[in-house]
Amino acid sequence: MQCGPLFAKFIFLLGRAGGISAQVTEEYTRERPMRIRIPVQYDDEAPRDVP
């Protein structure tokens, strides 16, 4: 099978996109949502009114 490098890259990306979308779908349906909250404190000037 003779194919150019552009066609080979397309086939690779097509397979990779399918795998990543399947993994994301599986994570959304099977796992608990992960939410990491880092406490931050704003230490600059007070907010100003924007005209």
N, C-alpha and C positions, 0 to 999 in steps of 0.2 A: 504494500500500500504506500504509494508516494503521496505525501502531502507537505505543504509548505509549513514553515514555522508559525505563521500567523494562524493557520487552521489548527495546528496542534495546540497553540496557546488558547484558542477559543474552546476547544474540547476540554482542556484542563480546567479553565475557568468555569465552564458550564457544570462540570462535576463538582468543583469546589463550592460553587454557589448552592447547588442542591444539598450538599452535605452540611453546610453551615445553616441553611434554612431549616433542615430537619433537626439539627441540634438545638436551635433556638426554640422551635416548636415543642420539642421534648422537654426543655427546661421550663417553658411556660406551663406545660400541662402537668408535670410531675413534681417539681420542686417548689419549696416555699420561696416567696420573694425575699431577696436579700436587700436590705436597706441599711447602709452604714451612714450614721450621722456623726459628724465630727463637730464638737462645739467650737464656735469661733466667736471672737469678740472684736467688734469694729473699734479701732483706736485712732482714727483720723478725725478731721474736723466734723462738726455736726452737719447733717444733710442741709443743703440749701435749696431754695425755691428756684425752679427752672421756668423762665418766662415762656 
